[in-house]
């Protein structure tokens, strides 16, 4: 009898040890300005793949997901930034929004849609990939903060549907952070997602090593200086909420950096929060006017110079905070600002290389930049070319419905770009 008990204890100890070893080797941690997995540094080149969970909701989509994940793995890419789900239905800001909606109306969730995200995470786990999941959106293309404001009477339906001016966009979105009901509905979605159990793996999301981090939103901005204090409180409150639900995964904000924070002091303050594990920046030369019209070739040197400066100033803050920094969005149109796949990507390849070189240098020097996710991977999807913007029935690709289809997309056929990616993923892989 005693012998049997002893054997049982040994078996339990072995199971516990194996479970502990698995946990050690699987979850990403942030320590001393670096990402670590089981005591080893984790540096990565990743993609923005926001639509992955949507595509995986039917048989054809699942086949596409498997094919595209295999393609990424073959090119050394092991990190995907994905969207949890969209809010609301119908046109928004004058264009179609991402559909179908996870939260169709306040507090009403179509949880069956999350089986697509379940599938994506299960397939990523098989390939030892990591997901950064953003939980809502500052921008209209997936509903996001504007939709919460509409549900609470702060934006009329007629205003929500039409094209907003930039000043109107800033005025409206800035109201989100002081709208208690809006924040409460957002938090309902956060709780539902973080506490979910994967229907395929039967694993709680909180126990899933395929998830690297929860991201508060895509590019949350105060939008107006008057909203800064409420914005800071929202970031701190949300990070604390996520931490109370999940002790194993990292938490980040989804910030663009100075450009999305009104100033560097705000960027520093929100990333100083004890529950924020790492900092992010996004870099958009086209949107920020770093080249004029379609003259990418003429202004490419200035574009790269301004990008270098933007990266360096935020890296200095990350060092000050002793937290890793990820360049998690950056993009450039194809040569000549064309949308057809036959257009070359010479300037984009040069731009990508300039950013990846920052990552590689930091990795070799054990500095703060730990990852780079380019925007955006469109894989085997293709723009219809029947019209510039997305319409229902078109392939879902990385350019959201609000933008020209093919604008920043990297397709599986963009051979020259993938040569740049694989060169740097190989170099990163050799760093011990």
Secondary structure as GFF3:
##gff-version 3
##sequence-region A 1 432
A	DSSP	alpha_helix	2	26	.	.	.	ID=ss1
A	DSSP	beta_strand	29	31	.	.	.	ID=ss2
A	DSSP	beta_strand	34	37	.	.	.	ID=ss3
A	DSSP	beta_strand	40	41	.	.	.	ID=ss4
A	DSSP	beta_strand	44	48	.	.	.	ID=ss5
A	DSSP	alpha_helix	52	55	.	.	.	ID=ss6
A	DSSP	alpha_helix	59	74	.	.	.	ID=ss7
A	DSSP	beta_strand	79	83	.	.	.	ID=ss8
A	DSSP	beta_strand	103	105	.	.	.	ID=ss9
A	DSSP	beta_strand	108	109	.	.	.	ID=ss10
A	DSSP	three_ten_helix	111	114	.	.	.	ID=ss11
A	DSSP	alpha_helix	115	126	.	.	.	ID=ss12
A	DSSP	beta_strand	130	134	.	.	.	ID=ss13
A	DSSP	three_ten_helix	140	142	.	.	.	ID=ss14
A	DSSP	alpha_helix	144	151	.	.	.	ID=ss15
A	DSSP	alpha_helix	157	161	.	.	.	ID=ss16
A	DSSP	alpha_helix	166	173	.	.	.	ID=ss17
A	DSSP	three_ten_helix	176	178	.	.	.	ID=ss18
A	DSSP	alpha_helix	180	194	.	.	.	ID=ss19
A	DSSP	three_ten_helix	205	207	.	.	.	ID=ss20
A	DSSP	beta_strand	211	215	.	.	.	ID=ss21
A	DSSP	three_ten_helix	225	227	.	.	.	ID=ss22
A	DSSP	alpha_helix	228	245	.	.	.	ID=ss23
A	DSSP	beta_strand	250	252	.	.	.	ID=ss24
A	DSSP	alpha_helix	258	261	.	.	.	ID=ss25
A	DSSP	alpha_helix	264	271	.	.	.	ID=ss26
A	DSSP	beta_strand	278	283	.	.	.	ID=ss27
A	DSSP	alpha_helix	296	321	.	.	.	ID=ss28
A	DSSP	beta_strand	324	330	.	.	.	ID=ss29
A	DSSP	three_ten_helix	335	337	.	.	.	ID=ss30
A	DSSP	alpha_helix	346	364	.	.	.	ID=ss31
A	DSSP	beta_strand	369	374	.	.	.	ID=ss32
A	DSSP	beta_strand	377	379	.	.	.	ID=ss33
A	DSSP	beta_strand	410	411	.	.	.	ID=ss34
A	DSSP	alpha_helix	415	429	.	.	.	ID=ss35
###
